[in-house]
Amino acid sequence: MNTTVSILAEIPEELHATLTNYLESHPEWDQDRVFAAALSLFLLQNGNCDTAGSSSSYRSAAKVYLNALFQHSF
């Protein structure tokens, strides 16, 4: 089951400008794909996979990250 959660977040103006420039020069990427890749990478780098439940979450985050990089649907 794929669940989508909508996130409304304010980001610094400089980051917004950088993201806009990136998206303009990389038409194969969109804002949702960038945020999915960035958030899943953050969770992979900062998550704790010591327990069975968190290990499953880690694998799920890894799947989302790889799908975002290789442009597969979630």
mmCIF file of the N, C-alpha and C atoms, coordinates in Angstrom:
data_MODEL
# 
_entry.id   MODEL 
# 
loop_
_atom_site.group_PDB 
_atom_site.id 
_atom_site.type_symbol 
_atom_site.label_atom_id 
_atom_site.label_alt_id 
_atom_site.label_comp_id 
_atom_site.label_asym_id 
_atom_site.label_entity_id 
_atom_site.label_seq_id 
_atom_site.pdbx_PDB_ins_code 
_atom_site.Cartn_x 
_atom_site.Cartn_y 
_atom_site.Cartn_z 
_atom_site.occupancy 
_atom_site.B_iso_or_equiv 
_atom_site.pdbx_formal_charge 
_atom_site.auth_seq_id 
_atom_site.auth_comp_id 
_atom_site.auth_asym_id 
_atom_site.auth_atom_id 
_atom_site.pdbx_PDB_model_num 
ATOM 1   N N  . MET A 1 1  ? 0.842  -1.178 0.000   1.00 0.00 ? 1  MET A N  1 
ATOM 2   C CA . MET A 1 1  ? 0.000  0.000  0.000   1.00 0.00 ? 1  MET A CA 1 
ATOM 3   C C  . MET A 1 1  ? 0.887  1.241  0.000   1.00 0.00 ? 1  MET A C  1 
ATOM 4   N N  . ASN A 1 2  ? 0.652  2.131  -0.941  1.00 0.00 ? 2  ASN A N  1 
ATOM 5   C CA . ASN A 1 2  ? 1.389  3.384  -1.018  1.00 0.00 ? 2  ASN A CA 1 
ATOM 6   C C  . ASN A 1 2  ? 0.561  4.482  -0.382  1.00 0.00 ? 2  ASN A C  1 
ATOM 7   N N  . THR A 1 3  ? 1.120  5.141  0.600   1.00 0.00 ? 3  THR A N  1 
ATOM 8   C CA . THR A 1 3  ? 0.456  6.246  1.272   1.00 0.00 ? 3  THR A CA 1 
ATOM 9   C C  . THR A 1 3  ? 1.229  7.515  0.974   1.00 0.00 ? 3  THR A C  1 
ATOM 10  N N  . THR A 1 4  ? 0.531  8.563  0.617   1.00 0.00 ? 4  THR A N  1 
ATOM 11  C CA . THR A 1 4  ? 1.162  9.845  0.353   1.00 0.00 ? 4  THR A CA 1 
ATOM 12  C C  . THR A 1 4  ? 0.811  10.807 1.479   1.00 0.00 ? 4  THR A C  1 
ATOM 13  N N  . VAL A 1 5  ? 1.823  11.485 2.000   1.00 0.00 ? 5  VAL A N  1 
ATOM 14  C CA . VAL A 1 5  ? 1.637  12.492 3.034   1.00 0.00 ? 5  VAL A CA 1 
ATOM 15  C C  . VAL A 1 5  ? 2.070  13.822 2.440   1.00 0.00 ? 5  VAL A C  1 
ATOM 16  N N  . SER A 1 6  ? 1.196  14.793 2.478   1.00 0.00 ? 6  SER A N  1 
ATOM 17  C CA . SER A 1 6  ? 1.513  16.115 1.970   1.00 0.00 ? 6  SER A CA 1 
ATOM 18  C C  . SER A 1 6  ? 2.234  16.900 3.053   1.00 0.00 ? 6  SER A C  1 
ATOM 19  N N  . ILE A 1 7  ? 3.332  17.555 2.671   1.00 0.00 ? 7  ILE A N  1 
ATOM 20  C CA . ILE A 1 7  ? 4.122  18.330 3.625   1.00 0.00 ? 7  ILE A CA 1 
ATOM 21  C C  . ILE A 1 7  ? 4.196  19.775 3.142   1.00 0.00 ? 7  ILE A C  1 
ATOM 22  N N  . LEU A 1 8  ? 3.831  20.670 4.024   1.00 0.00 ? 8  LEU A N  1 
ATOM 23  C CA . LEU A 1 8  ? 3.971  22.090 3.752   1.00 0.00 ? 8  LEU A CA 1 
ATOM 24  C C  . LEU A 1 8  ? 5.107  22.586 4.641   1.00 0.00 ? 8  LEU A C  1 
ATOM 25  N N  . ALA A 1 9  ? 6.171  23.063 4.018   1.00 0.00 ? 9  ALA A N  1 
ATOM 26  C CA . ALA A 1 9  ? 7.335  23.496 4.797   1.00 0.00 ? 9  ALA A CA 1 
ATOM 27  C C  . ALA A 1 9  ? 7.901  24.776 4.214   1.00 0.00 ? 9  ALA A C  1 
ATOM 28  N N  . GLU A 1 10 ? 8.320  25.640 5.096   1.00 0.00 ? 10 GLU A N  1 
ATOM 29  C CA . GLU A 1 10 ? 9.013  26.847 4.668   1.00 0.00 ? 10 GLU A CA 1 
ATOM 30  C C  . GLU A 1 10 ? 10.503 26.544 4.633   1.00 0.00 ? 10 GLU A C  1 
ATOM 31  N N  . ILE A 1 11 ? 11.146 26.987 3.561   1.00 0.00 ? 11 ILE A N  1 
ATOM 32  C CA . ILE A 1 11 ? 12.595 26.793 3.449   1.00 0.00 ? 11 ILE A CA 1 
ATOM 33  C C  . ILE A 1 11 ? 13.242 28.157 3.232   1.00 0.00 ? 11 ILE A C  1 
ATOM 34  N N  . PRO A 1 12 ? 14.517 28.290 3.597   1.00 0.00 ? 12 PRO A N  1 
ATOM 35  C CA . PRO A 1 12 ? 15.198 29.574 3.409   1.00 0.00 ? 12 PRO A CA 1 
ATOM 36  C C  . PRO A 1 12 ? 15.191 29.987 1.926   1.00 0.00 ? 12 PRO A C  1 
ATOM 37  N N  . GLU A 1 13 ? 15.133 31.286 1.714   1.00 0.00 ? 13 GLU A N  1 
ATOM 38  C CA . GLU A 1 13 ? 15.072 31.823 0.356   1.00 0.00 ? 13 GLU A CA 1 
ATOM 39  C C  . GLU A 1 13 ? 16.242 31.349 -0.505  1.00 0.00 ? 13 GLU A C  1 
ATOM 40  N N  . GLU A 1 14 ? 17.431 31.286 0.077   1.00 0.00 ? 14 GLU A N  1 
ATOM 41  C CA . GLU A 1 14 ? 18.615 30.849 -0.659  1.00 0.00 ? 14 GLU A CA 1 
ATOM 42  C C  . GLU A 1 14 ? 18.467 29.396 -1.124  1.00 0.00 ? 14 GLU A C  1 
ATOM 43  N N  . LEU A 1 15 ? 17.908 28.559 -0.255  1.00 0.00 ? 15 LEU A N  1 
ATOM 44  C CA . LEU A 1 15 ? 17.690 27.158 -0.617  1.00 0.00 ? 15 LEU A CA 1 
ATOM 45  C C  . LEU A 1 15 ? 16.635 27.046 -1.707  1.00 0.00 ? 15 LEU A C  1 
ATOM 46  N N  . HIS A 1 16 ? 15.595 27.861 -1.620  1.00 0.00 ? 16 HIS A N  1 
ATOM 47  C CA . HIS A 1 16 ? 14.556 27.868 -2.645  1.00 0.00 ? 16 HIS A CA 1 
ATOM 48  C C  . HIS A 1 16 ? 15.135 28.274 -3.995  1.00 0.00 ? 16 HIS A C  1 
ATOM 49  N N  . ALA A 1 17 ? 15.979 29.291 -4.006  1.00 0.00 ? 17 ALA A N  1 
ATOM 50  C CA . ALA A 1 17 ? 16.597 29.745 -5.259  1.00 0.00 ? 17 ALA A CA 1 
ATOM 51  C C  . ALA A 1 17 ? 17.489 28.650 -5.847  1.00 0.00 ? 17 ALA A C  1 
ATOM 52  N N  . THR A 1 18 ? 18.238 27.983 -4.995  1.00 0.00 ? 18 THR A N  1 
ATOM 53  C CA . THR A 1 18 ? 19.112 26.903 -5.457  1.00 0.00 ? 18 THR A CA 1 
ATOM 54  C C  . THR A 1 18 ? 18.289 25.749 -6.017  1.00 0.00 ? 18 THR A C  1 
ATOM 55  N N  . LEU A 1 19 ? 17.202 25.397 -5.323  1.00 0.00 ? 19 LEU A N  1 
ATOM 56  C CA . LEU A 1 19 ? 16.323 24.328 -5.794  1.00 0.00 ? 19 LEU A CA 1 
ATOM 57  C C  . LEU A 1 19 ? 15.699 24.701 -7.136  1.00 0.00 ? 19 LEU A C  1 
ATOM 58  N N  . THR A 1 20 ? 15.248 25.933 -7.268  1.00 0.00 ? 20 THR A N  1 
ATOM 59  C CA . THR A 1 20 ? 14.652 26.393 -8.518  1.00 0.00 ? 20 THR A CA 1 
ATOM 60  C C  . THR A 1 20 ? 15.654 26.293 -9.664  1.00 0.00 ? 20 THR A C  1 
ATOM 61  N N  . ASN A 1 21 ? 16.881 26.739 -9.429  1.00 0.00 ? 21 ASN A N  1 
ATOM 62  C CA . ASN A 1 21 ? 17.919 26.651 -10.461 1.00 0.00 ? 21 ASN A CA 1 
ATOM 63  C C  . ASN A 1 21 ? 18.198 25.199 -10.828 1.00 0.00 ? 21 ASN A C  1 
ATOM 64  N N  . TYR A 1 22 ? 18.246 24.319 -9.828  1.00 0.00 ? 22 TYR A N  1 
ATOM 65  C CA . TYR A 1 22 ? 18.505 22.905 -10.094 1.00 0.00 ? 22 TYR A CA 1 
ATOM 66  C C  . TYR A 1 22 ? 17.387 22.313 -10.951 1.00 0.00 ? 22 TYR A C  1 
ATOM 67  N N  . LEU A 1 23 ? 16.144 22.582 -10.568 1.00 0.00 ? 23 LEU A N  1 
ATOM 68  C CA . LEU A 1 23 ? 15.014 22.017 -11.305 1.00 0.00 ? 23 LEU A CA 1 
ATOM 69  C C  . LEU A 1 23 ? 14.932 22.548 -12.727 1.00 0.00 ? 23 LEU A C  1 
ATOM 70  N N  . GLU A 1 24 ? 15.320 23.799 -12.931 1.00 0.00 ? 24 GLU A N  1 
ATOM 71  C CA . GLU A 1 24 ? 15.324 24.367 -14.278 1.00 0.00 ? 24 GLU A CA 1 
ATOM 72  C C  . GLU A 1 24 ? 16.367 23.710 -15.169 1.00 0.00 ? 24 GLU A C  1 
ATOM 73  N N  . SER A 1 25 ? 17.483 23.293 -14.593 1.00 0.00 ? 25 SER A N  1 
ATOM 74  C CA . SER A 1 25 ? 18.544 22.684 -15.391 1.00 0.00 ? 25 SER A CA 1 
ATOM 75  C C  . SER A 1 25 ? 18.490 21.154 -15.412 1.00 0.00 ? 25 SER A C  1 
ATOM 76  N N  . HIS A 1 26 ? 17.563 20.560 -14.654 1.00 0.00 ? 26 HIS A N  1 
ATOM 77  C CA . HIS A 1 26 ? 17.389 19.104 -14.622 1.00 0.00 ? 26 HIS A CA 1 
ATOM 78  C C  . HIS A 1 26 ? 15.898 18.789 -14.786 1.00 0.00 ? 26 HIS A C  1 
ATOM 79  N N  . PRO A 1 27 ? 15.391 18.847 -16.013 1.00 0.00 ? 27 PRO A N  1 
ATOM 80  C CA . PRO A 1 27 ? 13.944 18.687 -16.229 1.00 0.00 ? 27 PRO A CA 1 
ATOM 81  C C  . PRO A 1 27 ? 13.404 17.303 -15.856 1.00 0.00 ? 27 PRO A C  1 
ATOM 82  N N  . GLU A 1 28 ? 14.268 16.318 -15.713 1.00 0.00 ? 28 GLU A N  1 
ATOM 83  C CA . GLU A 1 28 ? 13.805 14.982 -15.337 1.00 0.00 ? 28 GLU A CA 1 
ATOM 84  C C  . GLU A 1 28 ? 13.461 14.888 -13.843 1.00 0.00 ? 28 GLU A C  1 
ATOM 85  N N  . TRP A 1 29 ? 13.851 15.905 -13.078 1.00 0.00 ? 29 TRP A N  1 
ATOM 86  C CA . TRP A 1 29 ? 13.543 15.969 -11.640 1.00 0.00 ? 29 TRP A CA 1 
ATOM 87  C C  . TRP A 1 29 ? 12.394 16.941 -11.416 1.00 0.00 ? 29 TRP A C  1 
ATOM 88  N N  . ASP A 1 30 ? 11.612 16.687 -10.365 1.00 0.00 ? 30 ASP A N  1 
ATOM 89  C CA . ASP A 1 30 ? 10.604 17.652 -9.926  1.00 0.00 ? 30 ASP A CA 1 
ATOM 90  C C  . ASP A 1 30 ? 10.748 17.832 -8.413  1.00 0.00 ? 30 ASP A C  1 
ATOM 91  N N  . GLN A 1 31 ? 10.015 18.790 -7.883  1.00 0.00 ? 31 GLN A N  1 
ATOM 92  C CA . GLN A 1 31 ? 10.137 19.133 -6.465  1.00 0.00 ? 31 GLN A CA 1 
ATOM 93  C C  . GLN A 1 31 ? 9.847  17.927 -5.576  1.00 0.00 ? 31 GLN A C  1 
ATOM 94  N N  . ASP A 1 32 ? 8.817  17.164 -5.894  1.00 0.00 ? 32 ASP A N  1 
ATOM 95  C CA . ASP A 1 32 ? 8.459  16.011 -5.068  1.00 0.00 ? 32 ASP A CA 1 
ATOM 96  C C  . ASP A 1 32 ? 9.578  14.968 -5.058  1.00 0.00 ? 32 ASP A C  1 
ATOM 97  N N  . ARG A 1 33 ? 10.180 14.744 -6.202  1.00 0.00 ? 33 ARG A N  1 
ATOM 98  C CA . ARG A 1 33 ? 11.273 13.764 -6.296  1.00 0.00 ? 33 ARG A CA 1 
ATOM 99  C C  . ARG A 1 33 ? 12.483 14.222 -5.483  1.00 0.00 ? 33 ARG A C  1 
ATOM 100 N N  . VAL A 1 34 ? 12.813 15.506 -5.554  1.00 0.00 ? 34 VAL A N  1 
ATOM 101 C CA . VAL A 1 34 ? 13.938 16.046 -4.788  1.00 0.00 ? 34 VAL A CA 1 
ATOM 102 C C  . VAL A 1 34 ? 13.696 15.901 -3.288  1.00 0.00 ? 34 VAL A C  1 
ATOM 103 N N  . PHE A 1 35 ? 12.486 16.272 -2.846  1.00 0.00 ? 35 PHE A N  1 
ATOM 104 C CA . PHE A 1 35 ? 12.194 16.175 -1.414  1.00 0.00 ? 35 PHE A CA 1 
ATOM 105 C C  . PHE A 1 35 ? 12.164 14.735 -0.928  1.00 0.00 ? 35 PHE A C  1 
ATOM 106 N N  . ALA A 1 36 ? 11.639 13.818 -1.742  1.00 0.00 ? 36 ALA A N  1 
ATOM 107 C CA . ALA A 1 36 ? 11.630 12.405 -1.356  1.00 0.00 ? 36 ALA A CA 1 
ATOM 108 C C  . ALA A 1 36 ? 13.058 11.876 -1.220  1.00 0.00 ? 36 ALA A C  1 
ATOM 109 N N  . ALA A 1 37 ? 13.919 12.230 -2.171  1.00 0.00 ? 37 ALA A N  1 
ATOM 110 C CA . ALA A 1 37 ? 15.310 11.785 -2.108  1.00 0.00 ? 37 ALA A CA 1 
ATOM 111 C C  . ALA A 1 37 ? 16.023 12.391 -0.902  1.00 0.00 ? 37 ALA A C  1 
ATOM 112 N N  . ALA A 1 38 ? 15.819 13.684 -0.677  1.00 0.00 ? 38 ALA A N  1 
ATOM 113 C CA . ALA A 1 38 ? 16.507 14.359 0.426   1.00 0.00 ? 38 ALA A CA 1 
ATOM 114 C C  . ALA A 1 38 ? 16.041 13.844 1.789   1.00 0.00 ? 38 ALA A C  1 
ATOM 115 N N  . LEU A 1 39 ? 14.744 13.694 1.962   1.00 0.00 ? 39 LEU A N  1 
ATOM 116 C CA . LEU A 1 39 ? 14.216 13.244 3.242   1.00 0.00 ? 39 LEU A CA 1 
ATOM 117 C C  . LEU A 1 39 ? 14.595 11.793 3.521   1.00 0.00 ? 39 LEU A C  1 
ATOM 118 N N  . SER A 1 40 ? 14.505 10.935 2.515   1.00 0.00 ? 40 SER A N  1 
ATOM 119 C CA . SER A 1 40 ? 14.867 9.538  2.740   1.00 0.00 ? 40 SER A CA 1 
ATOM 120 C C  . SER A 1 40 ? 16.362 9.397  3.012   1.00 0.00 ? 40 SER A C  1 
ATOM 121 N N  . LEU A 1 41 ? 17.209 10.178 2.337   1.00 0.00 ? 41 LEU A N  1 
ATOM 122 C CA . LEU A 1 41 ? 18.643 10.132 2.619   1.00 0.00 ? 41 LEU A CA 1 
ATOM 123 C C  . LEU A 1 41 ? 18.925 10.597 4.041   1.00 0.00 ? 41 LEU A C  1 
ATOM 124 N N  . PHE A 1 42 ? 18.253 11.658 4.476   1.00 0.00 ? 42 PHE A N  1 
ATOM 125 C CA . PHE A 1 42 ? 18.415 12.124 5.858   1.00 0.00 ? 42 PHE A CA 1 
ATOM 126 C C  . PHE A 1 42 ? 18.061 11.015 6.843   1.00 0.00 ? 42 PHE A C  1 
ATOM 127 N N  . LEU A 1 43 ? 16.933 10.345 6.617   1.00 0.00 ? 43 LEU A N  1 
ATOM 128 C CA . LEU A 1 43 ? 16.515 9.279  7.520   1.00 0.00 ? 43 LEU A CA 1 
ATOM 129 C C  . LEU A 1 43 ? 17.482 8.100  7.500   1.00 0.00 ? 43 LEU A C  1 
ATOM 130 N N  . LEU A 1 44 ? 18.033 7.790  6.333   1.00 0.00 ? 44 LEU A N  1 
ATOM 131 C CA . LEU A 1 44 ? 19.023 6.714  6.249   1.00 0.00 ? 44 LEU A CA 1 
ATOM 132 C C  . LEU A 1 44 ? 20.286 7.066  7.038   1.00 0.00 ? 44 LEU A C  1 
ATOM 133 N N  . GLN A 1 45 ? 20.716 8.297  6.920   1.00 0.00 ? 45 GLN A N  1 
ATOM 134 C CA . GLN A 1 45 ? 21.946 8.724  7.581   1.00 0.00 ? 45 GLN A CA 1 
ATOM 135 C C  . GLN A 1 45 ? 21.775 8.920  9.080   1.00 0.00 ? 45 GLN A C  1 
ATOM 136 N N  . ASN A 1 46 ? 20.564 9.252  9.515   1.00 0.00 ? 46 ASN A N  1 
ATOM 137 C CA . ASN A 1 46 ? 20.353 9.591  10.920  1.00 0.00 ? 46 ASN A CA 1 
ATOM 138 C C  . ASN A 1 46 ? 19.448 8.624  11.667  1.00 0.00 ? 46 ASN A C  1 
ATOM 139 N N  . GLY A 1 47 ? 18.963 7.613  10.975  1.00 0.00 ? 47 GLY A N  1 
ATOM 140 C CA . GLY A 1 47 ? 18.066 6.654  11.602  1.00 0.00 ? 47 GLY A CA 1 
ATOM 141 C C  . GLY A 1 47 ? 18.833 5.635  12.431  1.00 0.00 ? 47 GLY A C  1 
ATOM 142 N N  . ASN A 1 48 ? 18.071 4.873  13.192  1.00 0.00 ? 48 ASN A N  1 
ATOM 143 C CA . ASN A 1 48 ? 18.638 3.833  14.034  1.00 0.00 ? 48 ASN A CA 1 
ATOM 144 C C  . ASN A 1 48 ? 18.009 2.520  13.607  1.00 0.00 ? 48 ASN A C  1 
ATOM 145 N N  . CYS A 1 49 ? 18.792 1.578  13.121  1.00 0.00 ? 49 CYS A N  1 
ATOM 146 C CA . CYS A 1 49 ? 18.231 0.320  12.644  1.00 0.00 ? 49 CYS A CA 1 
ATOM 147 C C  . CYS A 1 49 ? 18.630 -0.838 13.552  1.00 0.00 ? 49 CYS A C  1 
ATOM 148 N N  . ASP A 1 50 ? 18.678 -0.605 14.859  1.00 0.00 ? 50 ASP A N  1 
ATOM 149 C CA . ASP A 1 50 ? 19.072 -1.640 15.818  1.00 0.00 ? 50 ASP A CA 1 
ATOM 150 C C  . ASP A 1 50 ? 17.947 -2.595 16.180  1.00 0.00 ? 50 ASP A C  1 
ATOM 151 N N  . THR A 1 51 ? 16.698 -2.188 15.992  1.00 0.00 ? 51 THR A N  1 
ATOM 152 C CA . THR A 1 51 ? 15.578 -3.042 16.365  1.00 0.00 ? 51 THR A CA 1 
ATOM 153 C C  . THR A 1 51 ? 14.889 -3.564 15.099  1.00 0.00 ? 51 THR A C  1 
ATOM 154 N N  . ALA A 1 52 ? 14.069 -4.590 15.262  1.00 0.00 ? 52 ALA A N  1 
ATOM 155 C CA . ALA A 1 52 ? 13.382 -5.177 14.117  1.00 0.00 ? 52 ALA A CA 1 
ATOM 156 C C  . ALA A 1 52 ? 12.482 -4.158 13.423  1.00 0.00 ? 52 ALA A C  1 
ATOM 157 N N  . GLY A 1 53 ? 11.728 -3.371 14.188  1.00 0.00 ? 53 GLY A N  1 
ATOM 158 C CA . GLY A 1 53 ? 10.841 -2.363 13.615  1.00 0.00 ? 53 GLY A CA 1 
ATOM 159 C C  . GLY A 1 53 ? 11.588 -1.276 12.882  1.00 0.00 ? 53 GLY A C  1 
ATOM 160 N N  . SER A 1 54 ? 12.667 -0.817 13.470  1.00 0.00 ? 54 SER A N  1 
ATOM 161 C CA . SER A 1 54 ? 13.425 0.255  12.822  1.00 0.00 ? 54 SER A CA 1 
ATOM 162 C C  . SER A 1 54 ? 14.199 -0.280 11.622  1.00 0.00 ? 54 SER A C  1 
ATOM 163 N N  . SER A 1 55 ? 14.546 -1.551 11.644  1.00 0.00 ? 55 SER A N  1 
ATOM 164 C CA . SER A 1 55 ? 15.215 -2.156 10.499  1.00 0.00 ? 55 SER A CA 1 
ATOM 165 C C  . SER A 1 55 ? 14.295 -2.150 9.285   1.00 0.00 ? 55 SER A C  1 
ATOM 166 N N  . SER A 1 56 ? 13.023 -2.430 9.509   1.00 0.00 ? 56 SER A N  1 
ATOM 167 C CA . SER A 1 56 ? 12.033 -2.388 8.435   1.00 0.00 ? 56 SER A CA 1 
ATOM 168 C C  . SER A 1 56 ? 11.866 -0.968 7.909   1.00 0.00 ? 56 SER A C  1 
ATOM 169 N N  . SER A 1 57 ? 11.838 0.005  8.818   1.00 0.00 ? 57 SER A N  1 
ATOM 170 C CA . SER A 1 57 ? 11.736 1.410  8.415   1.00 0.00 ? 57 SER A CA 1 
ATOM 171 C C  . SER A 1 57 ? 12.959 1.836  7.617   1.00 0.00 ? 57 SER A C  1 
ATOM 172 N N  . TYR A 1 58 ? 14.124 1.355  8.023   1.00 0.00 ? 58 TYR A N  1 
ATOM 173 C CA . TYR A 1 58 ? 15.368 1.675  7.313   1.00 0.00 ? 58 TYR A CA 1 
ATOM 174 C C  . TYR A 1 58 ? 15.299 1.147  5.881   1.00 0.00 ? 58 TYR A C  1 
ATOM 175 N N  . ARG A 1 59 ? 14.833 -0.089 5.715   1.00 0.00 ? 59 ARG A N  1 
ATOM 176 C CA . ARG A 1 59 ? 14.712 -0.671 4.375   1.00 0.00 ? 59 ARG A CA 1 
ATOM 177 C C  . ARG A 1 59 ? 13.703 0.116  3.534   1.00 0.00 ? 59 ARG A C  1 
ATOM 178 N N  . SER A 1 60 ? 12.624 0.542  4.162   1.00 0.00 ? 60 SER A N  1 
ATOM 179 C CA . SER A 1 60 ? 11.616 1.327  3.441   1.00 0.00 ? 60 SER A CA 1 
ATOM 180 C C  . SER A 1 60 ? 12.192 2.665  2.980   1.00 0.00 ? 60 SER A C  1 
ATOM 181 N N  . ALA A 1 61 ? 12.940 3.324  3.857   1.00 0.00 ? 61 ALA A N  1 
ATOM 182 C CA . ALA A 1 61 ? 13.571 4.595  3.488   1.00 0.00 ? 61 ALA A CA 1 
ATOM 183 C C  . ALA A 1 61 ? 14.587 4.384  2.367   1.00 0.00 ? 61 ALA A C  1 
ATOM 184 N N  . ALA A 1 62 ? 15.320 3.279  2.435   1.00 0.00 ? 62 ALA A N  1 
ATOM 185 C CA . ALA A 1 62 ? 16.299 2.967  1.388   1.00 0.00 ? 62 ALA A CA 1 
ATOM 186 C C  . ALA A 1 62 ? 15.603 2.751  0.053   1.00 0.00 ? 62 ALA A C  1 
ATOM 187 N N  . LYS A 1 63 ? 14.461 2.074  0.074   1.00 0.00 ? 63 LYS A N  1 
ATOM 188 C CA . LYS A 1 63 ? 13.703 1.830  -1.152  1.00 0.00 ? 63 LYS A CA 1 
ATOM 189 C C  . LYS A 1 63 ? 13.222 3.137  -1.763  1.00 0.00 ? 63 LYS A C  1 
ATOM 190 N N  . VAL A 1 64 ? 12.685 4.037  -0.929  1.00 0.00 ? 64 VAL A N  1 
ATOM 191 C CA . VAL A 1 64 ? 12.217 5.334  -1.428  1.00 0.00 ? 64 VAL A CA 1 
ATOM 192 C C  . VAL A 1 64 ? 13.387 6.126  -2.009  1.00 0.00 ? 64 VAL A C  1 
ATOM 193 N N  . TYR A 1 65 ? 14.525 6.117  -1.319  1.00 0.00 ? 65 TYR A N  1 
ATOM 194 C CA . TYR A 1 65 ? 15.694 6.851  -1.791  1.00 0.00 ? 65 TYR A CA 1 
ATOM 195 C C  . TYR A 1 65 ? 16.149 6.342  -3.155  1.00 0.00 ? 65 TYR A C  1 
ATOM 196 N N  . LEU A 1 66 ? 16.282 5.032  -3.282  1.00 0.00 ? 66 LEU A N  1 
ATOM 197 C CA . LEU A 1 66 ? 16.742 4.468  -4.552  1.00 0.00 ? 66 LEU A CA 1 
ATOM 198 C C  . LEU A 1 66 ? 15.722 4.687  -5.669  1.00 0.00 ? 66 LEU A C  1 
ATOM 199 N N  . ASN A 1 67 ? 14.443 4.567  -5.340  1.00 0.00 ? 67 ASN A N  1 
ATOM 200 C CA . ASN A 1 67 ? 13.409 4.841  -6.343  1.00 0.00 ? 67 ASN A CA 1 
ATOM 201 C C  . ASN A 1 67 ? 13.466 6.292  -6.805  1.00 0.00 ? 67 ASN A C  1 
ATOM 202 N N  . ALA A 1 68 ? 13.703 7.221  -5.877  1.00 0.00 ? 68 ALA A N  1 
ATOM 203 C CA . ALA A 1 68 ? 13.795 8.645  -6.252  1.00 0.00 ? 68 ALA A CA 1 
ATOM 204 C C  . ALA A 1 68 ? 15.003 8.876  -7.144  1.00 0.00 ? 68 ALA A C  1 
ATOM 205 N N  . LEU A 1 69 ? 16.113 8.245  -6.813  1.00 0.00 ? 69 LEU A N  1 
ATOM 206 C CA . LEU A 1 69 ? 17.316 8.434  -7.641  1.00 0.00 ? 69 LEU A CA 1 
ATOM 207 C C  . LEU A 1 69 ? 17.153 7.889  -9.044  1.00 0.00 ? 69 LEU A C  1 
ATOM 208 N N  . PHE A 1 70 ? 16.493 6.756  -9.133  1.00 0.00 ? 70 PHE A N  1 
ATOM 209 C CA . PHE A 1 70 ? 16.364 6.102  -10.437 1.00 0.00 ? 70 PHE A CA 1 
ATOM 210 C C  . PHE A 1 70 ? 15.001 6.310  -11.066 1.00 0.00 ? 70 PHE A C  1 
ATOM 211 N N  . GLN A 1 71 ? 14.240 7.255  -10.534 1.00 0.00 ? 71 GLN A N  1 
ATOM 212 C CA . GLN A 1 71 ? 12.965 7.746  -11.057 1.00 0.00 ? 71 GLN A CA 1 
ATOM 213 C C  . GLN A 1 71 ? 11.937 6.643  -11.273 1.00 0.00 ? 71 GLN A C  1 
ATOM 214 N N  . HIS A 1 72 ? 11.785 5.788  -10.281 1.00 0.00 ? 72 HIS A N  1 
ATOM 215 C CA . HIS A 1 72 ? 10.702 4.825  -10.294 1.00 0.00 ? 72 HIS A CA 1 
ATOM 216 C C  . HIS A 1 72 ? 9.550  5.395  -9.487  1.00 0.00 ? 72 HIS A C  1 
ATOM 217 N N  . SER A 1 73 ? 8.357  4.941  -9.774  1.00 0.00 ? 73 SER A N  1 
ATOM 218 C CA . SER A 1 73 ? 7.213  5.417  -9.000  1.00 0.00 ? 73 SER A CA 1 
ATOM 219 C C  . SER A 1 73 ? 7.268  4.821  -7.611  1.00 0.00 ? 73 SER A C  1 
ATOM 220 N N  . PHE A 1 74 ? 6.705  5.538  -6.633  1.00 0.00 ? 74 PHE A N  1 
ATOM 221 C CA . PHE A 1 74 ? 6.755  5.102  -5.238  1.00 0.00 ? 74 PHE A CA 1 
ATOM 222 C C  . PHE A 1 74 ? 5.695  4.081  -4.972  1.00 0.00 ? 74 PHE A C  1 
# 
